[in-house]
Amino acid sequence: MRSYLTVCLLCLFGLGLNAQESAVQGVEKALNYYLDGGTNNDADMVAKAFHPAAELKFVKDGGYQEISIDDFLARIKPGPKSDRKTSIKYINVTGQAASASVEIDYADFTFIDYFNLLEVDGEWKIVNKIFFKRMKAEKGS
């Protein structure tokens, strides 16, 4: 009986890990739509990462700014592949909510992006993005 309970507990624990791994993979998929779409100047691919009501918030020239996802996507113009390196820095998932960060490294600056994501209708979508543009001379920022 004791070994039966142990096996049941291990199975339940394993199912929890599989669900967590699946959620992380879903978040990675959304982040990669964003990163790969941006690298390839593909607004349609970037759009797959975001919920239609998503907002982007940032500070520019010392003042708070925000734009809708539609305004952001309109700024992506077809062109040659961008010369940049991208990396996912972290993903944190709790239930149907997640946070994540990526870095996009260009020759003169790096974007540090922070995201809030939700699992909506079985798909992970970015609902909010904040970011900072760090110039290479500002390494310590």
Long-range contacts (C-beta under 8 A, 24 or more apart in sequence): 20-93, 23-93, 23-98, 23-119, 23-124, 24-91, 24-93, 26-119, 26-123, 26-124, 27-91, 27-93, 27-98, 27-100, 27-117, 27-124, 28-88, 28-91, 29-124, 30-117, 30-123, 30-124, 30-125, 30-126, 31-88, 31-91, 31-100, 31-102, 31-115, 31-126, 34-102, 34-126, 35-86, 35-88, 35-102, 35-104, 37-76, 38-76, 38-82, 38-86, 38-104, 39-81, 39-82, 39-84, 39-86, 40-81, 40-82, 41-76, 41-77, 41-78, 41-79, 41-80, 41-81, 41-82, 42-76, 42-78, 43-73, 43-74, 43-76, 46-73, 46-76, 47-73, 49-125, 49-126, 50-125, 50-126, 50-127, 51-118, 51-120, 51-125, 51-126, 51-127, 53-127, 54-125, 54-126, 54-127, 54-128, 54-129, 55-127, 55-128, 55-129, 56-128, 56-129, 56-130, 56-131, 57-128, 57-129, 57-130, 58-130, 58-131, 58-132, 59-132, 82-106, 83-107, 98-124, 107-136, 108-135, 108-136, 109-133, 109-134, 109-135, 109-136, 110-134, 110-136
